Amino acid sequence: MDIEQLKYDIKDMIIEECEKENITPENIRDDVELFSEESGLELDSLDALQISMGLQRKYGIRLGDSKDFRRHVTTIEKLAHYVNEQNG
């Protein structure tokens, strides 16, 4: 799987799942913590649930608990590599 395309697709999924209409995939940096102010996404715990459900729907990935989620959903870069490994 092309990792750059996967990153773009994950960004697109996050925007859609979290209803962030004023943000494009190009606005999201690959190396910024998604749940930080620096990301500009203003994500909260409800968004975390939406992202988790989106990962399950789109990629068949189940993140067992909140610790598992926090370990893998940190940056787009880390998340894309995790998705790629799971679907490898």
Buried (B, 14 or more C-beta within 10 A) or exposed (E): EEEEEBBBBBBBBBBEBBEBEEBEBEEBBBEBBBBEEEBBBEBEEEBBBBBBEBBEEBBEBEBEEEEEBEEBBBBBBBBBBBBBEEEE
